[in-house]
Amino acid sequence: MDIVNLPYKKFGIEFDGKHVVLKMLYRDVKESIKMNLESLALLKILLEQSVIVAEKINKKFKKDKIKVYKIKDIGTVFGIDGRVSIGVLPADENRIASILIGFHKDDKHVSIVLKPKKIALLCIVISKIISENLKLS
């Protein structure tokens, strides 16, 4: 399922029966990271936290004109063949606080910036994938 599907920017998630694959395309750079369900659950928690942080930053900026100047690091999740890092970019006069998702694999790095609403939708999709494929022993 694609969360973002634009000609120059794509971000999606799919389950291949064994692993979850996060896929990203930004301009001409295409990358994917495989994860097991446990790593995906941790990713979901960090993504939810990033939405909360971004919305707090947006509220402070809109209401009180308090400006944040640094990227807020949320965390990193290690997948099977790479890692995914999450940060929150600050708000300013031109844009709201947004979530930065970076894929790091070998010596290649690619990132994408998404709005909190897209990340919230991704969290729901992740919850559905986990709940449908969870086998507790």
N, C-alpha and C positions, 0 to 999 in steps of 0.2 A: 504494500500500500504506500502510495506517495503522499507525504504530508505537504510538500511543496513540489509543484510541477510547472516550472517556467522554462522557457528555452535555454536560458543561461544558468539556471539554478534549480537543482532537484535534490530532494532529501526524502528518503523512504526507508521502510522497514519491511522485512519479510521473514517468514519462518520456513526453513527448508526441511522440517521434520526432525532435525537433530540440533541445529543451531539457529540462532536469530542472526540475520545479516542486516546491518545498518549500511545504507548506501547513500553516497553523496556525489553530486556533480556540481562543480562551481566553475563557470566558464568552460575551459577545456580540460580541467583536472577532474578525473573520476577516481573514486576510492571507495572501499568497503571494509568493514570490520565485522568479524564473526564473534558472537558471544554465546555463552551458555545462559540458562535461565537465571542462575544465581547472580551473575554479573549484570544481566538485564534488570533484575530487581533493584540492584544498587544504583544503576543508571537512572531508573525511574525516580527513586528517592532524591537523587541529586538534581534531576531535572525539575521536580516539584519544588525543591528548595530554591532553585534559580528563578522560578516564576514568582515565588513569594518575595524574594529579594528585589527583583525587577519592579514589581508592583509597589513595593515600599519606596523605592527610589523615585518612581514616577509620581507617587502621591506627595512625597516631600518636595519634589521639584515644582509640581503644579500648584500645590497649596501654599507652601512656605518659601518657595524660590531657593531652596537649599540645593546646591549643586555638588555632585560627586565628580571627582576628576580622575579617579583611578578605576581600572577594571577590577571588579570583585571576583576573586577566584572562588569557585564553588567546590570543585574537586575533579578527580580523575578516576576513571574506571578502566581496568585492564581487561581486554578481551582476549580471545584465543590468538589472534594474529596482529594485535596492535592495541592502542589505547585511545580512549575518548576523553577529552578534557572539556570542562564546562566553566564558563565565566559569564559575568553580567557586565555589559557595556553601559556606561552612564547615560543619563538623559541630558538633553540640552534644548535650546530653543527650536531646533529643527527636527528632532526625533525623540521618541520615547526610549526608555531603557530597554535593551534587547539582550537576548541570550546568544552568546558565542559558543558554538560547538566545534571543536577541533578534532580531526582524526590524525593520529600519529602512528605511522607504520614504517618500520625500518628508518630510512632517512628522509622519507617524504612526509610532508605536512600539508593538510588542506583544511580550511575552516569555512563555516557558513554562519551568518547572523540571522536569527529568527525572532519574531515577535513573541511575547509571552503567550498569546492565544494559540499560536501554532504549537508551542511546546506543551501547553495544556492538552491539546488534542493528541499529541504524540504520547503523552502519559496515559491517556485513556486507551489508546491502541496497545501500548505495552502491557497495561493491566489485563486487557482481554487476552493477549497472547500468553501471558503467564498463567492466568486462571484456566485457560483451556488446555494447557499442556503440562500443568503441574501434576507430578506423580510423587506423592509423599511415601516414603518407605518406613 
